[in-house]
């Protein structure tokens, strides 16, 4: 199962961690993993390359985990929060469609 955790402080999403494999299908044919990977890559690129937020990104291949942590503040805070909220909504919809393969948590 893929685990998607969104970290929050007050009303601010401060980052996320996505880990595990969905197990929906074999590697290369797993549409759930492909969808999760695509939204994670798009979110990271938008936050760091488009918005310039300079979020810290850590990848742990052994754990199949990627973690993104925002700085305390950034110039494009409203845009960054919109991107993260969109990611959360997208992953929650995916969870509703594939509840045995993905979980989404706010921590």
Sine and cosine of phi, psi and omega as CSV:
sin_phi,cos_phi,sin_psi,cos_psi,sin_omega,cos_omega
0.00,0.00,0.61,-0.79,0.09,-1.00
-1.00,0.01,0.73,-0.68,-0.01,-1.00
-0.92,-0.39,0.83,-0.55,0.01,-1.00
-0.89,-0.45,0.90,-0.43,-0.01,-1.00
-0.91,-0.41,0.75,-0.67,0.08,-1.00
-0.94,-0.34,0.80,-0.60,-0.01,-1.00
-1.00,-0.06,0.73,-0.68,-0.03,-1.00
-0.74,-0.68,0.50,-0.87,0.17,-0.99
-0.73,-0.69,0.87,-0.50,-0.11,-0.99
0.84,0.55,-0.85,-0.53,0.01,-1.00
-0.98,-0.21,0.20,0.98,-0.07,-1.00
-0.97,-0.24,0.78,-0.62,0.15,-0.99
-0.98,0.19,0.84,-0.54,-0.07,-1.00
-0.98,-0.19,-0.10,0.99,0.03,-1.00
0.36,-0.93,-0.13,-0.99,0.00,-1.00
-0.46,-0.89,0.30,-0.95,0.12,-0.99
-0.67,-0.74,0.76,-0.65,0.04,-1.00
-0.83,-0.55,0.77,-0.64,-0.05,-1.00
-0.57,-0.82,0.38,-0.93,0.09,-1.00
1.00,0.03,0.12,-0.99,0.04,-1.00
-0.90,-0.43,0.63,-0.78,-0.09,-1.00
-0.92,0.39,-0.61,0.80,-0.05,-1.00
0.98,0.20,0.25,0.97,0.00,-1.00
-0.92,0.39,-0.64,0.77,-0.01,-1.00
-0.42,-0.91,0.03,-1.00,0.03,-1.00
-0.90,0.43,0.42,-0.91,0.06,-1.00
-0.81,0.58,0.70,-0.72,-0.02,-1.00
1.00,-0.06,-0.28,0.96,0.01,-1.00
-0.81,-0.59,0.11,0.99,-0.08,-1.00
-1.00,0.06,0.98,-0.19,-0.06,-1.00
-0.94,0.34,-0.47,0.88,0.02,-1.00
-0.93,0.36,-0.74,0.67,0.04,-1.00
-0.88,0.48,-0.64,0.77,0.00,-1.00
-0.89,0.45,-0.67,0.74,0.00,-1.00
-0.91,0.41,-0.68,0.74,0.02,-1.00
-0.90,0.43,-0.73,0.69,0.00,-1.00
-0.86,0.50,-0.66,0.75,-0.02,-1.00
-0.90,0.43,-0.71,0.71,-0.03,-1.00
-0.94,0.34,-0.56,0.83,0.05,-1.00
-0.91,0.42,-0.73,0.68,-0.01,-1.00
-0.89,0.45,-0.68,0.73,0.01,-1.00
-0.91,0.42,-0.66,0.75,-0.01,-1.00
-0.90,0.44,-0.74,0.67,0.00,-1.00
-0.88,0.47,-0.70,0.71,0.00,-1.00
-0.90,0.44,-0.65,0.76,-0.01,-1.00
-0.92,0.39,-0.71,0.70,-0.03,-1.00
-0.91,0.42,-0.73,0.69,-0.09,-1.00
-1.00,0.03,-0.68,0.73,-0.10,-1.00
-1.00,0.04,-0.61,0.79,-0.03,-1.00
-1.00,0.04,-0.76,0.65,-0.04,-1.00
-1.00,0.09,-0.33,0.94,0.02,-1.00
0.93,0.37,0.54,0.84,-0.10,-0.99
-0.97,0.25,-0.29,0.96,-0.01,-1.00
0.83,0.56,0.72,0.69,0.07,-1.00
-0.95,0.32,0.54,-0.84,0.03,-1.00
-0.99,0.13,0.76,-0.64,0.00,-1.00
-0.85,-0.53,0.78,-0.62,0.07,-1.00
-0.83,-0.56,0.71,-0.71,0.04,-1.00
-0.87,-0.50,0.78,-0.63,0.08,-1.00
-0.87,-0.49,0.99,-0.12,-0.04,-1.00
-0.84,0.54,-0.67,0.74,-0.06,-1.00
-0.87,0.50,-0.54,0.84,-0.01,-1.00
-0.99,-0.15,0.00,1.00,-0.11,-0.99
0.77,0.64,0.80,0.60,-0.09,-1.00
-0.77,-0.64,0.66,-0.75,0.18,-0.98
-0.78,-0.62,0.71,-0.70,-0.01,-1.00
-0.80,-0.61,0.72,-0.69,0.07,-1.00
-0.86,-0.52,0.77,-0.64,0.02,-1.00
-0.81,-0.58,0.82,-0.57,0.01,-1.00
-0.97,0.24,0.46,-0.89,0.17,-0.99
-0.93,0.37,0.19,-0.98,-0.02,-1.00
-0.82,0.57,-0.62,0.79,0.07,-1.00
-0.49,-0.87,0.38,-0.93,0.06,-1.00
-0.55,-0.84,0.35,-0.94,-0.07,-1.00
-0.90,0.44,-0.55,0.84,-0.06,-1.00
-0.96,-0.27,0.67,0.74,-0.11,-0.99
-0.81,0.59,-0.71,0.70,-0.04,-1.00
-0.88,0.47,-0.68,0.73,0.02,-1.00
-0.92,0.39,-0.68,0.74,0.00,-1.00
-0.88,0.47,-0.68,0.73,0.02,-1.00
-0.90,0.43,-0.60,0.80,0.04,-1.00
-0.91,0.42,-0.66,0.75,0.02,-1.00
-0.90,0.45,-0.72,0.69,0.00,-1.00
-0.91,0.41,-0.62,0.78,0.05,-1.00
-0.90,0.43,-0.64,0.76,0.06,-1.00
-0.89,0.45,-0.66,0.75,0.06,-1.00
-0.87,0.49,-0.71,0.71,-0.01,-1.00
-0.88,0.47,-0.69,0.72,0.02,-1.00
-0.89,0.45,-0.68,0.73,0.01,-1.00
-0.88,0.48,-0.75,0.67,-0.02,-1.00
-0.92,0.39,-0.56,0.83,0.06,-1.00
-0.91,0.41,-0.62,0.78,0.08,-1.00
-0.90,0.43,-0.65,0.76,0.05,-1.00
-0.90,0.44,-0.65,0.76,0.05,-1.00
-0.88,0.47,-0.64,0.77,0.02,-1.00
-0.90,0.44,-0.57,0.82,0.01,-1.00
-0.98,0.19,-0.52,0.85,-0.08,-1.00
-0.73,-0.68,0.89,0.46,-0.12,-0.99
-0.90,0.44,-0.35,0.94,0.00,-1.00
-1.00,0.09,-0.08,1.00,-0.14,-0.99
-0.84,-0.54,-0.20,0.98,-0.04,-1.00
-0.51,-0.86,0.63,-0.77,0.13,-0.99
-0.80,-0.60,0.55,-0.84,-0.02,-1.00
-0.79,-0.61,0.81,-0.58,-0.07,-1.00
-0.76,-0.65,0.55,-0.84,0.20,-0.98
-0.96,-0.26,0.84,-0.55,-0.02,-1.00
-0.82,-0.58,0.00,0.00,0.00,0.00
